[in-house]
Amino acid sequence: MIVNWWSGKERGLGCGIANFFSGLSHVTAYMLPAMLVVMYPQYGWRINFIIPMGIMTVFLGVFYCVTKDKPEDVKKESYIENNQVVAETERYLQQHFYEKNKNPWTYFFKREKFLWWCGVALLSSLCRYGLLKWIPQYYALESGSSILSPSFSNLILPLGMAFGSLTLTWITGKWFNNNKGLMIIISAALCGTLVVIFPTMVSTQIVLIGIFCTGFFLYGINGTLWIHAMDEGGRLYSGTAAGILNCSAYIGAALEAFLFPLIVESTGEMISIFIAMELFCIAMVICGIVISEKDTTLEAEIE
């Protein structure tokens, strides 16, 4: 829907707004169940499977009634793509896949640079979920007491995610759209810097600021992935491109549940979590360098 309503040079703002509310959803998912249990203690945990789903059902009804997939649905003309390379991409996909009813999956998987973008999605998700889970545990075990409340960390990281995606995605779309890999490099390098200094932090306030900033830069990468998916797939196949990137991201989330416990068990040291995350951030920087060697759109391939 976003790619149908927002042209190439403006959709960074649209993606940023959407990802901002995606980040806030993590806060909502944490606070709403706690509030419901306090308000309706007689129903216990079961209330959290009733009221949220009821809210979602009502919202989906409103969403269905008021939203339109594309301008043509309200008798408006579709925009003319103002990014020439993206416009050429759309024409290419229209002629070679859509009109011939060919499956676009093989097209995306054969694009080497797109696979590097999948690597970025996997690594950023791996680090994001790892930080959310392991930072509170690290301070609880290493400091002898919990200087960091899990409740605060579960709220601060998503807030950083929300504002980071809103800000960095807009900046990427406005000023870095032809070299989005540069934003990946900057965000991953800053995350890596924060990961290095986390073990030296002993103040709760400083730790929370670090968590906020980490979420800010990590989820900003996620918004950049959305923009790239729209540039890769255009108005025809952006959903396919975004689906592949999201699949990669949640493979990373799944790996977090297996990989980090294995690292701690193998080394016997919690500090190894931060060493591993630093290596993942460096790997993201490398991915960014690869996809930043030239414009990250389809110009060379189409020619």
C-alpha positions, 0 to 999 in steps of 0.5 A, spaced: 500 500 500 505 504 501 509 503 494 502 505 491 501 511 494 508 514 495 513 515 489 520 513 490 523 520 492 517 521 498 516 514 500 522 514 506 517 518 510 511 513 509 516 507 511 518 511 517 511 513 519 509 505 518 515 503 522 514 508 527 508 505 529 511 498 528 516 500 534 510 502 538 507 496 537 512 492 541 511 497 547 503 496 546 504 489 546 508 489 553 504 494 557 497 492 555 497 485 558 500 488 564 494 493 565 489 488 563 491 483 569 491 489 574 484 492 571 481 485 571 484 480 576 478 476 576 480 473 569 487 472 570 491 471 564 486 469 559 483 476 559 489 477 554 487 473 549 480 476 549 480 484 549 486 485 545 483 480 539 477 484 540 480 491 539 484 488 533 477 485 530 474 492 531 480 495 528 481 491 522 473 492 520 475 500 520 481 499 516 477 495 511 472 500 510 477 506 510 483 504 506 484 504 499 490 500 496 491 505 490 489 511 488 485 508 482 480 505 487 478 513 489 478 515 482 485 518 482 490 518 477 496 514 479 503 518 481 508 518 475 515 515 478 520 521 479 526 516 480 528 514 473 531 508 475 525 505 479 521 507 474 525 503 469 525 497 474 518 497 474 517 497 466 522 491 466 518 487 471 512 489 468 514 486 461 519 480 463 514 478 469 508 481 470 505 480 463 508 474 462 505 471 468 512 469 471 514 468 478 518 473 481 522 469 486 527 466 482 529 473 479 530 476 486 534 470 489 538 471 483 540 478 484 547 478 488 546 484 491 539 483 494 542 477 498 547 481 501 540 485 503 537 479 506 544 478 510 543 485 513 536 483 515 538 477 518 544 480 522 540 486 524 534 482 527 539 477 530 542 483 534 536 487 536 532 481 539 539 479 542 540 485 546 533 485 548 534 479 552 541 479 554 542 486 556 538 485 562 541 478 564 548 481 563 547 486 568 543 482 573 548 476 573 555 480 572 553 486 577 550 481 583 544 485 583 539 488 577 541 495 576 537 494 570 529 493 570 527 488 565 521 492 564 524 499 563 529 495 558 523 492 554 520 499 553 526 503 552 529 499 546 522 499 542 521 506 543 528 507 540 526 503 535 520 507 533 523 514 533 530 511 530 525 508 524 521 514 523 528 519 523 533 514 519 528 512 514 526 519 512 533 521 512 535 515 508 529 516 503 530 524 502 538 524 502 541 517 501 536 513 496 541 512 491 546 509 496 542 506 502 548 502 503 551 508 506 546 508 512 547 501 513 554 502 514 553 508 519 547 505 523 551 498 524 558 502 526 554 506 531 551 500 534 557 496 534 560 502 538 555 502 543 555 494 544 563 495 545 562 500 551 556 496 554 560 492 559 563 498 562 556 502 563 554 501 571 549 507 571 542 505 570 541 512 566 546 511 562 545 503 560 538 506 558 540 511 554 545 506 550 539 501 549 535 507 546 540 509 542 541 501 540 534 500 538 534 507 534 540 505 530 538 498 529 530 499 527 532 504 523 536 499 518 529 496 518 526 502 515 531 502 510 530 495 508 523 497 507 525 502 502 529 498 498 524 492 497 520 498 494 525 500 489 527 493 488 520 490 486 516 497 484 508 497 485 508 490 482 513 486 486 515 490 492 511 485 497 515 479 494 521 483 496 519 485 503 517 478 504 523 475 503 527 480 507 522 479 513 523 472 512 531 473 513 529 478 519 525 472 523 530 467 521 535 472 525 530 472 530 530 464 531 537 464 531 538 468 537 534 463 541 539 458 539 546 461 538 547 466 544 545 461 549 550 456 545 555 462 545 554 463 553 555 455 554 561 454 550 565 460 553 562 460 560 562 468 560 556 473 559 561 478 556 562 473 550 555 475 548 557 482 547 563 480 543 559 476 538 554 482 537 560 486 535 562 481 530 555 481 527 555 489 527 562 488 523 558 483 518 553 488 517 558 494 516 561 489 511 554 488 507 553 495 507 560 496 504 558 491 498 551 494 497 554 501 497 560 500 491 555 503 487 547 505 487 543 500 490 538 500 485 537 496 478 540 500 473 546 496 471 542 489 471 537 492 467 542 495 462 
